[in-house]
Amino acid sequence: MIFCRIDNQAVIERAVFDDVLPEDWPDREAWIASNDAQVGWGYVAGEFIPPPPPEIEEPEFVLANLEPDQFWAAVKFFGFEPALLAWVDSLRPTDLESSTYEQDLAFWSMASAKLERAKFFERDHPMIEGARQALGLTEQQLDNMWMWALS
């Protein structure tokens, strides 16, 4: 027979006996017979209560990376090539005295290098998000373009 030790209305320990709980068992009054209850269950008003099932988080849906030919096919098919290239060109800083010149130059360098030399394009890349906003696309529109490119 299985006995469960109760503390603060919760099962904190289990013990197995051949028959009944021995009379001289320590804290005998805290032990209740149950073959089903497990450590972590509640015990309220004489009833064992299993814990609620764990919440299962839905995995975040992530679109696969695009190969360069897939990316550029979608950009061209949907007519965004001129606007995309113009946006990246507009990122090139011209004011050498600007306090953000080096940061702006670094962002432009990364964005233009990504477009020109990327081995793949990630949907969640900051440059892709910047381009989406600059082109006035909703997230759903970009996702649809991405799915088209993957197909």
C-alpha positions in Angstrom: 0.0 0.0 0.0 1.3 3.5 -0.8 1.0 6.4 1.7 1.6 10.1 1.0 2.9 12.5 3.5 0.9 15.8 3.5 2.4 19.2 4.4 0.6 22.5 3.8 -2.1 20.7 1.8 0.4 19.2 -0.6 1.9 15.7 -1.1 5.6 16.1 -0.3 6.7 12.4 0.0 5.5 8.9 -0.7 6.3 5.6 1.0 5.3 2.0 0.2 4.3 -0.5 2.8 3.3 -4.2 2.6 0.0 -3.6 4.4 -0.7 -0.7 6.7 1.3 2.2 8.0 3.2 1.1 11.1 1.8 2.4 14.4 5.2 3.8 15.4 5.8 5.6 12.0 7.0 9.2 12.6 4.4 11.9 11.9 1.9 9.1 11.3 -1.0 11.6 11.2 0.5 13.4 8.2 0.4 10.2 6.1 -2.7 9.4 4.0 -3.2 6.2 1.9 -3.3 6.7 -1.9 -2.1 4.6 -4.7 -2.6 7.4 -7.3 -1.4 10.6 -5.7 2.1 11.8 -6.5 4.5 14.3 -5.0 3.3 17.7 -5.9 -0.4 16.9 -5.8 -2.7 18.9 -3.5 -4.7 17.5 -0.6 -7.7 19.6 0.3 -10.8 18.6 2.4 -9.8 14.9 2.3 -9.3 14.8 -1.5 -6.1 14.4 -3.5 -6.0 16.9 -6.4 -3.6 16.5 -9.3 -1.8 19.6 -10.4 -3.1 21.3 -13.5 -1.4 20.1 -16.7 1.6 22.2 -17.8 0.9 25.0 -20.3 2.2 24.0 -23.6 3.7 26.9 -25.5 3.1 26.9 -29.2 6.5 26.9 -30.9 7.1 30.1 -32.7 6.7 29.8 -36.4 9.9 30.6 -38.2 10.2 31.0 -41.9 13.1 29.2 -43.4 16.1 31.1 -44.8 16.1 32.1 -48.4 19.0 31.4 -50.8 20.1 34.5 -52.7 18.3 33.5 -55.9 15.1 32.9 -54.0 15.4 36.3 -52.2 16.1 38.2 -55.4 13.5 36.4 -57.4 10.8 37.5 -54.9 12.2 41.1 -54.8 12.1 41.3 -58.5 8.8 39.4 -59.0 6.9 41.7 -56.6 8.6 44.8 -58.1 10.6 46.0 -55.1 14.1 45.8 -56.5 14.5 49.5 -57.4 13.0 50.6 -54.1 15.1 48.2 -52.1 18.3 49.3 -53.8 17.4 52.9 -53.4 16.7 52.4 -49.7 20.1 50.8 -49.1 21.8 53.5 -51.1 20.0 56.1 -48.9 21.6 54.6 -45.8 25.1 55.7 -46.9 26.0 58.5 -44.6 27.3 61.7 -46.3 27.9 64.0 -43.3 31.4 63.2 -42.1 30.9 65.5 -39.1 27.8 63.7 -37.9 28.0 62.3 -34.4 26.5 59.1 -35.7 28.6 58.8 -38.9 30.5 55.7 -37.8 27.3 53.9 -36.7 25.5 55.0 -39.9 28.4 53.8 -42.0 28.5 50.5 -40.2 24.8 49.9 -40.7 25.0 50.9 -44.4 28.0 48.7 -44.9 26.3 45.7 -43.3 23.0 46.3 -45.2 24.7 46.7 -48.6 27.1 43.7 -48.0 24.1 41.6 -47.0 22.3 42.4 -50.2 25.4 41.9 -52.4 27.1 38.9 -50.8 24.8 37.0 -48.5 24.9 33.3 -48.6 21.3 33.3 -47.3 18.7 35.7 -46.0 17.0 35.3 -42.6 13.4 36.5 -42.2 14.2 38.0 -38.8 17.4 39.8 -39.8 17.4 43.5 -38.7 18.2 44.5 -42.3 15.2 42.7 -43.6 13.0 44.4 -41.0 14.4 47.8 -41.9 13.7 47.1 -45.5 10.2 46.0 -44.8 9.5 49.2 -42.9 11.2 51.4 -45.5 9.2 49.7 -48.3 5.9 50.1 -46.4 5.2 46.4 -46.3 3.2 44.8 -43.5 4.7 41.8 -41.7 2.1 39.6 -43.4 2.9 41.0 -46.9 6.6 40.2 -46.3 5.7 36.7 -44.9 3.7 36.1 -48.1 6.6 37.2 -50.3 8.9 34.9 -48.2 6.5 32.0 -48.6 6.3 32.6 -52.4 10.1 32.6 -52.6 10.2 29.3 -50.7 7.7 27.6 -52.9 
